Structure formats: C-alpha cells, structure tokens
Amino acid sequence: MGIAHEAADLRDLLVERSLSGGIRTVRRQSLAYAHKMLKGDPDNTFGLEDWGTASIDEVVTAVEAGIGDRITDGDPELGYIAPEHTLAGIRAHADALAPFLRDGGGTVLLATGHPTGLLDHYADLARALRNAGNQIVRVLDDHRLDRAVGAHAAGETGIRFFGGVACAFHDEAILHTHRPDHMEAVIAAVAAGGVRIDLVIADHGMAGAAIAAGLHTLSIADANDIALFLARARGRHEHVLPIEDNFTPAEFAPVTAYMLRRATGIAV
C-alpha cells in the first residue's frame, strides 16, 4: 500500500473514531473556553500572553483557520474538526520530525498535560527519536515545584518522566493539566545547564510554555485549546495538529504509526 492510499485510509479512521470530523468537544465548550482565555484564565491561556490584546472575532477566526470550523456557527452542541486539517497537521509533524529521525544529533523535549490520551504517542516518538541518535531531555525528574499550581499548594505537584515524556504528578497520580508551570520549570532547568533544545513536542500549557520561550514546537490541540490556535494565527507557532484529545491511546495508535512511517520515508 502506498503512503497516499494509507493517508486516505487514515482519514476514514479518524472520522470513524471521532478523532476528526464530528468530535466530542462541542462548539459551545470551545467558545466558552475562548471567552475564559480572553479573561486571562490561567487554565486557558497556556502560559501565553496573546489573549491580552485579542478580540473574540480574532480568536474565532484563528480557531477556524486551525480546525476548519467556526465555533460560533452551527449547532452549539456539536463539534467539528475538518479531517483535511488533521491530516495536514499529521503530515506537518511528520515532516518536522524527519530530519531528526534521519540525522539524529538533536535535543528533544516531549511533555504532555493530557497523559490519559497522548502519553503513548509521545513515548513512541521519544523511543524513535532516541534510537535515531537524539538526546531526549529528562531533567527535574521527581522534582516538586516550590510554588502553587492551581488548587495545589507549593510542593504538592511535580514533574515525572514516563517513557521520556514529562508529565505533572500529584502523589501517586499523573495529572491532566492545562497549566504551563511544570514545563516552565523544565525549560528553565535545561537553560541553566547550558543545553539548547532543538525541538519540543507537547500540548496544552506544556506547549504554550515552549512557544512562549521561543522554542520550535510541534503541538497537538483539540478544538477548545484556543491559545495554541491564536499563537499560530499570530505567527508565533506553526505546527499545530488539530485533533480530538479525549480518547484512549489505542485509538490514536494509527496516527503515531502513520506519522513515523512518513517521517522515515517508509511506505507500506
């Protein structure tokens, strides 16, 4: 099977599994999150400051450019991401990964604020990148932050790495988080060590912190991850992969497999 034919099959699978096309993240929620971001809500600004000078019209247009759907139009209880936009994002991520998987020698930081859906994807990418001769960042492992993060007091949450992927944790649990704080700490620690990060692969505030630091970032964004689309529209961030992020890792596995095959030039 050629990779073009495989892409058509992947498009059908994305729609079948509601990763793209009709998605579970409804327009009403995405619009509500847009308004929260514009009010400076730290769970929705992702560590970025573009919200301070944005209008709701600019934000809605930025999201439309990213997902192919205007969240102010249509049934508010339905959600949609254009499959072509998702496929374009997958291809863009693959093409950005290609030189690292071909030549090695890079320093890559992977992090997720959505571990229940995306951890396996990032871990598979980390493994492939490491095998190709890249250094995978792993600093502040099991480090607790000395500041409060949301409802968690100082010292209650920290950073742990799973399969080469930075996650926020509290007690025995890894956390779903939109906050940038944990990623900001990792980036600061890497910079203090005099290491240059060549590529970041992340989502939510983990991606936002990297973009704010001016790092080359590949991000994954659901329709309600408004700040990443606004950063893209303002030219601060290029490679956003728009896709439903509320899924089991097994549903996402074909995306990972296709991305790695395209990045390494393997057609099946």
C-alpha positions as CSV (number, residue, x, y, z in Angstrom):
1,M,0.0,0.0,0.0
2,G,1.4,3.5,-0.9
3,I,1.5,6.2,1.7
4,A,-1.0,8.3,-0.3
5,H,-3.5,5.4,-0.1
6,E,-2.7,4.9,3.5
7,A,-3.5,8.6,4.2
8,A,-7.0,8.0,2.7
9,D,-7.5,5.1,5.0
10,L,-6.3,7.1,7.9
11,R,-8.7,9.9,7.1
12,D,-11.6,7.4,7.2
13,L,-10.3,6.0,10.5
14,L,-10.1,9.5,12.0
15,V,-13.7,10.1,11.2
16,E,-14.8,6.7,12.3
17,R,-13.2,7.1,15.7
18,S,-14.4,10.7,16.1
19,L,-10.8,12.0,16.3
20,S,-11.7,14.3,13.4
21,G,-14.8,15.2,11.6
22,G,-17.6,15.1,14.2
23,I,-15.8,15.3,17.5
24,R,-16.9,15.1,21.2
25,T,-15.6,18.6,22.0
26,V,-18.7,20.7,21.2
27,R,-18.7,24.2,19.9
28,R,-20.4,25.6,23.0
29,Q,-17.5,24.5,25.1
30,S,-14.8,25.7,22.7
31,L,-16.5,29.2,22.6
32,A,-16.7,29.2,26.4
33,Y,-13.0,28.4,26.7
34,A,-12.3,31.2,24.2
35,H,-14.0,33.7,26.5
36,K,-12.2,32.3,29.5
37,M,-8.9,32.7,27.8
38,L,-9.7,36.3,26.9
39,K,-10.3,37.0,30.6
40,G,-6.9,35.7,31.4
41,D,-7.9,32.4,33.0
42,P,-4.6,30.5,33.5
43,D,-6.2,27.2,32.7
44,N,-6.9,28.5,29.2
45,T,-4.0,31.0,28.4
46,F,-1.4,28.1,28.5
47,G,1.3,30.5,29.6
48,L,0.9,32.7,26.5
49,E,0.1,36.4,26.6
50,D,-1.6,36.9,23.2
51,W,-5.0,36.9,24.9
52,G,-4.3,40.3,26.4
53,T,-4.6,42.1,23.0
54,A,-7.0,39.7,21.2
55,S,-10.7,40.2,20.4
56,I,-13.3,37.4,20.3
57,D,-13.5,37.9,16.5
58,E,-9.8,37.4,16.1
59,V,-9.9,34.3,18.3
60,V,-12.8,32.7,16.5
61,T,-11.1,33.3,13.1
62,A,-7.8,31.8,14.4
63,V,-9.6,28.7,15.6
64,E,-11.4,28.4,12.3
65,A,-8.1,28.6,10.4
66,G,-6.8,25.8,12.6
67,I,-9.7,23.4,12.7
68,G,-11.8,24.3,9.6
69,D,-14.9,25.1,11.7
70,R,-16.3,28.4,13.0
71,I,-17.2,27.7,16.6
72,T,-19.8,30.5,16.7
73,D,-21.8,28.8,13.8
74,G,-23.8,25.6,13.6
75,D,-25.3,23.5,16.4
76,P,-23.5,24.5,19.6
77,E,-23.9,21.0,21.0
78,L,-21.9,19.5,18.2
79,G,-18.2,19.8,17.4
80,Y,-16.2,19.5,14.2
81,I,-12.6,19.4,13.0
82,A,-12.1,19.2,9.3
83,P,-10.3,15.8,8.6
84,E,-8.1,17.6,6.0
85,H,-6.8,19.9,8.6
86,T,-6.0,17.0,10.9
87,L,-4.2,15.2,8.1
88,A,-2.3,18.3,7.2
89,G,-1.2,18.6,10.9
90,I,-0.1,15.0,11.0
91,R,2.0,15.5,7.8
92,A,3.5,18.7,9.1
93,H,4.5,16.9,12.4
94,A,6.0,14.0,10.4
95,D,7.9,16.3,8.1
96,A,9.3,18.3,11.0
97,L,10.4,15.0,12.7
98,A,12.0,13.7,9.5
99,P,15.5,15.3,9.8
100,F,15.7,14.3,13.5
101,L,14.9,10.7,12.6
102,R,17.2,10.7,9.6
103,D,20.3,12.5,11.1
104,G,19.9,12.4,14.8
105,G,22.1,14.7,17.0
106,G,19.2,16.8,18.2
107,T,18.0,17.6,21.7
108,V,14.2,17.0,22.1
109,L,11.8,17.7,24.9
110,L,8.5,15.9,25.0
111,A,5.8,16.7,27.5
112,T,2.0,16.2,27.9
113,G,-0.7,17.7,30.0
114,H,-3.1,15.1,28.7
115,P,-1.4,11.8,29.7
116,T,-4.5,9.7,29.6
117,G,-4.8,10.3,25.8
118,L,-1.4,11.3,24.5
119,L,1.3,9.7,26.6
120,D,1.7,6.6,24.4
121,H,2.0,8.7,21.3
122,Y,4.8,10.9,22.8
123,A,6.6,7.8,24.3
124,D,6.6,6.1,20.9
125,L,8.1,9.3,19.3
126,A,10.6,9.6,22.1
127,R,11.7,6.0,21.5
128,A,12.1,6.5,17.8
129,L,14.0,9.8,18.3
130,R,16.3,8.2,20.8
131,N,17.0,5.2,18.6
132,A,17.9,7.7,15.8
133,G,20.6,9.2,18.0
134,N,18.8,12.2,19.5
135,Q,19.1,13.2,23.2
136,I,15.7,13.1,25.0
137,V,15.6,15.8,27.7
138,R,15.0,14.4,31.2
139,V,15.6,17.0,33.9
140,L,13.9,17.6,37.2
141,D,12.6,14.0,37.3
142,D,10.6,13.6,40.5
143,H,11.1,17.3,41.3
144,R,8.3,19.1,43.1
145,L,7.5,22.7,42.3
146,D,8.1,25.3,45.1
147,R,5.1,27.3,44.0
148,A,1.3,26.7,44.0
149,V,-0.2,25.5,40.8
150,G,-4.0,26.0,40.6
151,A,-5.6,24.3,43.5
152,H,-2.4,22.6,44.5
153,A,-0.2,24.2,47.1
154,A,3.6,24.7,46.8
155,G,5.3,21.3,46.9
156,E,2.2,19.3,46.1
157,T,2.8,18.8,42.4
158,G,5.9,18.0,40.5
159,I,7.4,16.6,37.3
160,R,8.0,12.9,36.4
161,F,9.1,11.4,33.2
162,F,7.4,8.3,31.7
163,G,8.9,6.8,28.6
164,G,10.9,10.0,28.1
165,V,7.9,12.2,28.4
166,A,7.5,14.9,31.1
167,C,4.2,14.8,33.0
168,A,2.8,16.7,36.0
169,F,2.1,14.5,39.0
170,H,0.5,14.7,42.4
171,D,1.0,11.9,45.0
172,E,0.6,8.6,43.0
173,A,-1.2,10.1,40.1
174,I,-0.1,11.8,36.9
175,L,-2.3,14.9,36.1
176,H,-4.4,16.3,33.4
177,T,-3.3,19.9,33.4
178,H,-3.6,23.0,31.2
179,R,-1.0,24.9,33.2
180,P,2.4,25.9,31.9
181,D,4.2,25.9,35.3
182,H,5.8,22.4,35.1
183,M,7.1,22.9,31.6
184,E,8.4,26.4,32.5
185,A,10.5,24.7,35.3
186,V,11.9,22.1,32.9
187,I,12.8,24.7,30.3
188,A,14.5,26.9,32.9
189,A,16.5,23.9,34.2
190,V,17.7,22.9,30.7
191,A,18.7,26.5,30.0
192,A,20.5,26.8,33.3
193,G,22.5,23.7,32.3
194,G,23.6,25.4,29.1
195,V,21.7,23.0,26.8
196,R,19.9,24.1,23.7
197,I,16.6,22.5,23.0
198,D,16.1,21.8,19.3
199,L,12.5,20.6,19.3
200,V,9.6,20.4,21.7
201,I,6.6,18.1,21.2
202,A,3.8,18.9,23.6
203,D,0.2,20.0,24.2
204,H,-1.8,22.3,26.5
205,G,0.3,24.6,28.7
206,M,3.3,22.3,28.1
207,A,3.3,23.5,24.5
208,G,2.3,27.1,25.5
209,A,5.4,27.4,27.8
210,A,7.7,26.2,25.0
211,I,6.2,28.6,22.5
212,A,6.5,31.5,25.0
213,A,10.1,30.6,25.4
214,G,10.6,30.8,21.6
215,L,11.3,27.1,21.1
216,H,10.5,25.2,17.9
217,T,7.4,23.3,18.9
218,L,5.1,20.7,17.5
219,S,1.7,20.9,19.3
220,I,-1.4,18.8,19.5
221,A,-4.6,20.8,20.1
222,D,-8.3,19.9,20.5
223,A,-10.9,22.4,19.3
224,N,-11.0,24.0,22.7
225,D,-7.3,24.6,23.1
226,I,-7.8,28.1,21.9
227,A,-4.4,29.7,22.9
228,L,-2.4,27.5,20.6
229,F,-4.5,28.4,17.6
230,L,-4.2,32.1,18.5
231,A,-0.4,31.8,18.7
232,R,-0.4,30.1,15.3
233,A,-2.5,32.8,13.8
234,R,-0.1,35.5,15.1
235,G,2.9,33.7,13.6
236,R,4.4,32.6,16.9
237,H,3.8,28.9,16.3
238,E,3.4,26.9,13.1
239,H,2.9,23.2,13.5
240,V,-0.5,22.6,15.3
241,L,-2.1,19.2,14.9
242,P,-5.8,19.7,15.4
243,I,-7.4,16.5,16.8
244,E,-9.8,15.3,19.5
245,D,-7.7,14.6,22.5
246,N,-10.3,12.9,24.7
247,F,-9.6,9.3,23.5
248,T,-7.9,6.1,24.6
249,P,-4.3,5.7,23.4
250,A,-5.2,2.7,21.3
251,E,-7.5,4.9,19.2
252,F,-4.6,7.2,18.4
253,A,-2.0,4.5,17.6
254,P,-2.6,4.6,13.8
255,V,-1.8,8.3,13.8
256,T,1.5,7.6,15.5
257,A,2.3,4.8,13.1
258,Y,1.5,6.8,10.0
259,M,3.5,9.8,11.3
260,L,6.6,7.7,11.9
261,R,6.3,6.0,8.5
262,R,6.0,9.3,6.7
263,A,8.8,10.8,8.7
264,T,11.2,7.9,8.0
265,G,10.1,7.6,4.3
266,I,8.7,4.1,4.7
267,A,5.7,3.3,2.5
268,V,3.6,0.3,3.3
